[in-house]
């Protein structure tokens, strides 16, 4: 309870200081109740962006020592499609439909590191290369079954 009193006091101080700052700067575009106490300071924004850039740089190196045939979802799925067409019995016996999500998971996660659906110009999941590759593979799997 004592911590709640301190946080409530802190929030009130923040609101007051922001209001005073707006009044001094002549900001008339403010609507009461439309601001957030979760606004980041410029220092926090800079630190966040720096940390994000470091993560993106590190994530781009994850598969740099992997052969292209094994880090491209489309190429991986093509190999499974060829296996299914040439050896349908062993393909079925291997329970590939249960293995593929686990196999593709790290590759998809690496592509989603920078994805943020809350940004204005974000890419829809359905437009991402990995999604299309999986979708095409799923469609190709269904075609032989329907003949």
Beta strands, then each sheet from edge to edge (+ up, - down):
end
